[in-house]
Amino acid sequence: MRKGVLELCILSVISNEEVYASNILTALKEAKLLVVEGTIYPLLTRLKNDGLLSYRWEESTSGPPRKYYSLTETGSKVLESLKENWMQLSNSVNSLINYKTNNDE
């Protein structure tokens, strides 16, 4: 389940603007989702191979060239589907967390 949530989070970050991998890590960290680089790069590669992301290289003044990611049209559609699924799951879990039986009243 966490893998699917991480995919949703990464696609959401990329949907806002073209981003570099460290931007994704920063956004996840700010959201208090601690993810290591070794988790992000294989996932970005898989999402790219699945046609959800595209990337371009840009020269950097402070090191090697950087790969900037953006969503493809397919990636945008998958993101919308993942968002809908997340909302349904979240609503279901919240209803169970707040569940009261007739005996509790």
C-alpha positions as protocol buffer text, in pm:
chain_id: "A"
residue {
  index: 1
  type: MET
  ca { x: 0 y: 0 z: 0 }
}
residue {
  index: 2
  type: ARG
  ca { x: 284 y: 240 z: 82 }
}
residue {
  index: 3
  type: LYS
  ca { x: 428 y: 196 z: -268 }
}
residue {
  index: 4
  type: GLY
  ca { x: 102 y: 314 z: -423 }
}
residue {
  index: 5
  type: VAL
  ca { x: 86 y: 610 z: -187 }
}
residue {
  index: 6
  type: LEU
  ca { x: 445 y: 706 z: -267 }
}
residue {
  index: 7
  type: GLU
  ca { x: 365 y: 690 z: -639 }
}
residue {
  index: 8
  type: LEU
  ca { x: 66 y: 919 z: -581 }
}
residue {
  index: 9
  type: CYS
  ca { x: 279 y: 1163 z: -382 }
}
residue {
  index: 10
  type: ILE
  ca { x: 558 y: 1173 z: -639 }
}
residue {
  index: 11
  type: LEU
  ca { x: 320 y: 1223 z: -932 }
}
residue {
  index: 12
  type: SER
  ca { x: 143 y: 1498 z: -736 }
}
residue {
  index: 13
  type: VAL
  ca { x: 470 y: 1684 z: -676 }
}
residue {
  index: 14
  type: ILE
  ca { x: 567 y: 1653 z: -1042 }
}
residue {
  index: 15
  type: SER
  ca { x: 222 y: 1766 z: -1157 }
}
residue {
  index: 16
  type: ASN
  ca { x: 282 y: 2113 z: -1013 }
}
residue {
  index: 17
  type: GLU
  ca { x: 592 y: 2188 z: -1218 }
}
residue {
  index: 18
  type: GLU
  ca { x: 893 y: 2032 z: -1384 }
}
residue {
  index: 19
  type: VAL
  ca { x: 1116 y: 1907 z: -1103 }
}
residue {
  index: 20
  type: TYR
  ca { x: 1457 y: 1765 z: -1025 }
}
residue {
  index: 21
  type: ALA
  ca { x: 1477 y: 1454 z: -802 }
}
residue {
  index: 22
  type: SER
  ca { x: 1604 y: 1655 z: -506 }
}
residue {
  index: 23
  type: ASN
  ca { x: 1294 y: 1878 z: -532 }
}
residue {
  index: 24
  type: ILE
  ca { x: 1079 y: 1566 z: -493 }
}
residue {
  index: 25
  type: LEU
  ca { x: 1278 y: 1453 z: -190 }
}
residue {
  index: 26
  type: THR
  ca { x: 1245 y: 1798 z: -34 }
}
residue {
  index: 27
  type: ALA
  ca { x: 868 y: 1805 z: -90 }
}
residue {
  index: 28
  type: LEU
  ca { x: 831 y: 1458 z: 65 }
}
residue {
  index: 29
  type: LYS
  ca { x: 1046 y: 1561 z: 360 }
}
residue {
  index: 30
  type: GLU
  ca { x: 840 y: 1878 z: 413 }
}
residue {
  index: 31
  type: ALA
  ca { x: 529 y: 1659 z: 417 }
}
residue {
  index: 32
  type: LYS
  ca { x: 700 y: 1445 z: 683 }
}
residue {
  index: 33
  type: LEU
  ca { x: 727 y: 1146 z: 449 }
}
residue {
  index: 34
  type: LEU
  ca { x: 1080 y: 1026 z: 501 }
}
residue {
  index: 35
  type: VAL
  ca { x: 1200 y: 857 z: 184 }
}
residue {
  index: 36
  type: VAL
  ca { x: 1560 y: 786 z: 90 }
}
residue {
  index: 37
  type: GLU
  ca { x: 1713 y: 858 z: -250 }
}
residue {
  index: 38
  type: GLY
  ca { x: 1756 y: 487 z: -313 }
}
residue {
  index: 39
  type: THR
  ca { x: 1377 y: 453 z: -315 }
}
residue {
  index: 40
  type: ILE
  ca { x: 1305 y: 751 z: -539 }
}
residue {
  index: 41
  type: TYR
  ca { x: 1532 y: 685 z: -835 }
}
residue {
  index: 42
  type: PRO
  ca { x: 1410 y: 333 z: -919 }
}
residue {
  index: 43
  type: LEU
  ca { x: 1050 y: 453 z: -884 }
}
residue {
  index: 44
  type: LEU
  ca { x: 1113 y: 750 z: -1116 }
}
residue {
  index: 45
  type: THR
  ca { x: 1269 y: 511 z: -1369 }
}
residue {
  index: 46
  type: ARG
  ca { x: 971 y: 278 z: -1349 }
}
residue {
  index: 47
  type: LEU
  ca { x: 723 y: 565 z: -1387 }
}
residue {
  index: 48
  type: LYS
  ca { x: 919 y: 689 z: -1689 }
}
residue {
  index: 49
  type: ASN
  ca { x: 930 y: 340 z: -1842 }
}
residue {
  index: 50
  type: ASP
  ca { x: 554 y: 309 z: -1784 }
}
residue {
  index: 51
  type: GLY
  ca { x: 504 y: 628 z: -1988 }
}
residue {
  index: 52
  type: LEU
  ca { x: 387 y: 840 z: -1694 }
}
residue {
  index: 53
  type: LEU
  ca { x: 687 y: 1071 z: -1687 }
}
residue {
  index: 54
  type: SER
  ca { x: 915 y: 1236 z: -1935 }
}
residue {
  index: 55
  type: TYR
  ca { x: 1241 y: 1407 z: -1859 }
}
residue {
  index: 56
  type: ARG
  ca { x: 1496 y: 1642 z: -2003 }
}
residue {
  index: 57
  type: TRP
  ca { x: 1860 y: 1701 z: -1916 }
}
residue {
  index: 58
  type: GLU
  ca { x: 1983 y: 2046 z: -1814 }
}
residue {
  index: 59
  type: GLU
  ca { x: 2342 y: 2147 z: -1758 }
}
residue {
  index: 60
  type: SER
  ca { x: 2423 y: 2251 z: -1404 }
}
residue {
  index: 61
  type: THR
  ca { x: 2670 y: 2519 z: -1301 }
}
residue {
  index: 62
  type: SER
  ca { x: 2747 y: 2328 z: -980 }
}
residue {
  index: 63
  type: GLY
  ca { x: 2797 y: 1970 z: -1095 }
}
residue {
  index: 64
  type: PRO
  ca { x: 2676 y: 1712 z: -1342 }
}
residue {
  index: 65
  type: PRO
  ca { x: 2373 y: 1768 z: -1568 }
}
residue {
  index: 66
  type: ARG
  ca { x: 2037 y: 1735 z: -1396 }
}
residue {
  index: 67
  type: LYS
  ca { x: 1736 y: 1534 z: -1507 }
}
residue {
  index: 68
  type: TYR
  ca { x: 1410 y: 1731 z: -1480 }
}
residue {
  index: 69
  type: TYR
  ca { x: 1085 y: 1532 z: -1473 }
}
residue {
  index: 70
  type: SER
  ca { x: 737 y: 1624 z: -1591 }
}
residue {
  index: 71
  type: LEU
  ca { x: 411 y: 1434 z: -1629 }
}
residue {
  index: 72
  type: THR
  ca { x: 301 y: 1297 z: -1962 }
}
residue {
  index: 73
  type: GLU
  ca { x: -64 y: 1307 z: -2064 }
}
residue {
  index: 74
  type: THR
  ca { x: -92 y: 945 z: -1952 }
}
residue {
  index: 75
  type: GLY
  ca { x: 75 y: 1038 z: -1622 }
}
residue {
  index: 76
  type: SER
  ca { x: -185 y: 1309 z: -1563 }
}
residue {
  index: 77
  type: LYS
  ca { x: -467 y: 1060 z: -1622 }
}
residue {
  index: 78
  type: VAL
  ca { x: -310 y: 803 z: -1390 }
}
residue {
  index: 79
  type: LEU
  ca { x: -261 y: 1072 z: -1125 }
}
residue {
  index: 80
  type: GLU
  ca { x: -630 y: 1164 z: -1139 }
}
residue {
  index: 81
  type: SER
  ca { x: -724 y: 798 z: -1100 }
}
residue {
  index: 82
  type: LEU
  ca { x: -485 y: 755 z: -807 }
}
residue {
  index: 83
  type: LYS
  ca { x: -631 y: 1066 z: -642 }
}
residue {
  index: 84
  type: GLU
  ca { x: -985 y: 927 z: -675 }
}
residue {
  index: 85
  type: ASN
  ca { x: -876 y: 592 z: -532 }
}
residue {
  index: 86
  type: TRP
  ca { x: -696 y: 767 z: -245 }
}
residue {
  index: 87
  type: MET
  ca { x: -1005 y: 972 z: -159 }
}
residue {
  index: 88
  type: GLN
  ca { x: -1222 y: 659 z: -156 }
}
residue {
  index: 89
  type: LEU
  ca { x: -971 y: 472 z: 61 }
}
residue {
  index: 90
  type: SER
  ca { x: -926 y: 769 z: 292 }
}
residue {
  index: 91
  type: ASN
  ca { x: -1302 y: 811 z: 335 }
}
residue {
  index: 92
  type: SER
  ca { x: -1342 y: 439 z: 406 }
}
residue {
  index: 93
  type: VAL
  ca { x: -1063 y: 433 z: 664 }
}
residue {
  index: 94
  type: ASN
  ca { x: -1191 y: 752 z: 829 }
}
residue {
  index: 95
  type: SER
  ca { x: -1540 y: 606 z: 856 }
}
residue {
  index: 96
  type: LEU
  ca { x: -1396 y: 299 z: 1029 }
}
residue {
  index: 97
  type: ILE
  ca { x: -1180 y: 507 z: 1262 }
}
residue {
  index: 98
  type: ASN
  ca { x: -1489 y: 702 z: 1364 }
}
residue {
  index: 99
  type: TYR
  ca { x: -1719 y: 398 z: 1360 }
}
residue {
  index: 100
  type: LYS
  ca { x: -1960 y: 368 z: 1647 }
}
residue {
  index: 101
  type: THR
  ca { x: -2187 y: 74 z: 1703 }
}
residue {
  index: 102
  type: ASN
  ca { x: -2538 y: 117 z: 1835 }
}
residue {
  index: 103
  type: ASN
  ca { x: -2404 y: 0 z: 2171 }
}
residue {
  index: 104
  type: ASP
  ca { x: -2166 y: 296 z: 2184 }
}
residue {
  index: 105
  type: GLU
  ca { x: -2445 y: 554 z: 2180 }
}
